[in-house]
Amino acid sequence: MTEQIEHSLTPQDCLVAVMIAVSASDEDIRTAELVKIESAVNNLPIFADYDMDRVGVVSRTVFDLFSVEDGLDALFGLIRSDLPERLNETAYALACDVGAADGNLNERELRLLEELRYELNIDRLHAAAIERGARARHMTL
């Protein structure tokens, strides 16, 4: 018998969950990734009325889901059901920014971004543009 974890997310929660999932995908949450998540929540218009305390709740939800079999599929199911389709590219852009924040996208992060691209039905050309923008924003000398 598998444990059932039920959650309901706001659209902003979904965006935060996507960012946390990318950060946690390699089981090594880096400071640069956390700073990127906090910066996004504090500065982007989509989060203007978002309660920063929800980040902790959403983090626990993501970690709970990652701790059970098929948890990633469950997370994708929540995101598909609770995130308005018009925010799919926003979610993917935020995920790419978090992945690129530390200057290195490892295999697990790349795989999660690929799955996210598929789950959110992001057109390949649009995804390439979003990925290119994230890379450009996180370039170093």
C-alpha positions as CSV (number, residue, x, y, z in Angstrom):
1,M,0.0,0.0,0.0
2,T,1.5,3.4,-1.0
3,E,1.1,6.4,1.1
4,Q,-1.3,9.0,-0.4
5,I,-0.2,12.6,-0.1
6,E,-2.8,15.1,-1.1
7,H,-2.1,18.8,-1.6
8,S,-3.7,21.7,-3.4
9,L,-1.6,24.5,-4.8
10,T,-2.2,28.0,-5.9
11,P,-0.8,29.1,-9.2
12,Q,2.1,30.8,-7.4
13,D,2.7,27.7,-5.3
14,C,3.0,25.8,-8.5
15,L,5.7,28.2,-9.8
16,V,7.6,27.9,-6.5
17,A,7.2,24.1,-6.6
18,V,8.7,23.9,-10.0
19,M,11.7,26.0,-8.9
20,I,12.2,23.9,-5.8
21,A,11.9,20.7,-7.8
22,V,14.7,21.7,-10.1
23,S,16.9,22.8,-7.2
24,A,16.2,19.5,-5.4
25,S,16.4,17.3,-8.4
26,D,20.1,16.5,-7.9
27,E,19.7,16.1,-4.2
28,D,22.1,19.1,-3.6
29,I,20.2,22.4,-3.1
30,R,22.8,25.1,-3.6
31,T,22.8,28.6,-2.1
32,A,22.7,30.2,-5.5
33,E,19.5,28.3,-6.4
34,L,17.9,29.3,-3.1
35,V,18.8,32.9,-3.6
36,K,17.4,32.7,-7.2
37,I,14.1,31.3,-5.8
38,E,13.9,34.0,-3.1
39,S,14.7,36.7,-5.6
40,A,12.0,35.6,-8.0
41,V,9.4,35.4,-5.2
42,N,10.4,38.8,-3.9
43,N,10.7,40.7,-7.2
44,L,8.5,39.2,-9.9
45,P,5.1,40.7,-10.5
46,I,3.5,37.2,-10.5
47,F,4.4,37.0,-6.8
48,A,3.2,40.5,-5.9
49,D,0.5,39.2,-3.4
50,Y,2.3,35.9,-2.5
51,D,2.9,35.1,1.1
52,M,6.7,34.3,1.4
53,D,5.8,31.9,4.3
54,R,4.2,29.6,1.7
55,V,7.6,28.8,0.3
56,G,8.3,26.6,3.3
57,V,4.9,24.8,2.9
58,V,5.5,24.3,-0.8
59,S,9.1,23.0,-0.1
60,R,7.8,20.4,2.3
61,T,5.2,19.4,-0.2
62,V,7.8,18.9,-2.9
63,F,10.1,17.0,-0.5
64,D,7.2,14.8,0.6
65,L,6.3,14.0,-3.0
66,F,10.0,13.3,-3.9
67,S,10.1,10.8,-1.0
68,V,7.4,8.5,-2.4
69,E,7.3,6.3,-5.4
70,D,5.9,8.1,-8.4
71,G,6.2,11.4,-6.5
72,L,7.5,13.3,-9.5
73,D,4.5,12.2,-11.5
74,A,2.2,13.3,-8.6
75,L,3.9,16.7,-8.6
76,F,3.5,17.1,-12.3
77,G,-0.2,16.1,-11.9
78,L,-0.7,18.9,-9.3
79,I,1.1,21.4,-11.5
80,R,-1.0,20.4,-14.6
81,S,-4.2,20.7,-12.5
82,D,-3.4,23.8,-10.5
83,L,-1.3,26.0,-12.8
84,P,-3.2,27.9,-15.5
85,E,-1.9,26.9,-18.9
86,R,-1.0,30.6,-19.7
87,L,1.7,30.3,-17.0
88,N,3.4,27.2,-18.4
89,E,6.1,29.1,-20.1
90,T,6.6,31.2,-17.0
91,A,7.0,28.0,-14.9
92,Y,9.6,26.7,-17.4
93,A,11.5,30.0,-17.5
94,L,11.7,30.1,-13.7
95,A,12.8,26.4,-13.7
96,C,15.6,27.2,-16.2
97,D,16.7,30.2,-14.2
98,V,17.0,28.1,-11.0
99,G,18.8,25.4,-12.9
100,A,21.3,27.9,-14.4
101,A,21.8,29.9,-11.1
102,D,24.9,28.0,-10.0
103,G,26.4,28.1,-13.5
104,N,26.1,24.4,-14.0
105,L,23.2,22.2,-15.2
106,N,23.9,18.6,-14.3
107,E,22.3,15.5,-15.8
108,R,19.5,15.3,-13.3
109,E,18.6,18.9,-13.6
110,L,18.6,18.6,-17.4
111,R,16.4,15.5,-17.3
112,L,13.9,17.2,-15.0
113,L,13.8,20.2,-17.3
114,E,13.2,17.9,-20.2
115,E,10.3,16.2,-18.4
116,L,8.9,19.6,-17.3
117,R,9.0,20.8,-20.9
118,Y,7.0,17.7,-21.9
119,E,4.6,17.9,-19.0
120,L,3.9,21.6,-19.6
121,N,3.6,21.1,-23.4
122,I,6.2,23.8,-24.1
123,D,6.9,24.1,-27.8
124,R,10.6,23.1,-28.6
125,L,11.3,26.4,-30.3
126,H,9.9,28.4,-27.3
127,A,11.8,26.2,-24.9
128,A,15.1,26.8,-26.8
129,A,14.5,30.6,-26.5
130,I,13.7,30.3,-22.8
131,E,16.8,28.2,-22.2
132,R,19.0,30.6,-24.2
133,G,17.7,33.5,-22.2
134,A,18.4,31.7,-18.9
135,R,21.9,30.9,-20.1
136,A,22.5,34.6,-21.1
137,R,21.3,35.9,-17.8
138,H,23.6,33.6,-15.8
139,M,26.8,34.0,-17.9
140,T,30.0,34.8,-16.1
141,L,33.3,36.3,-17.2
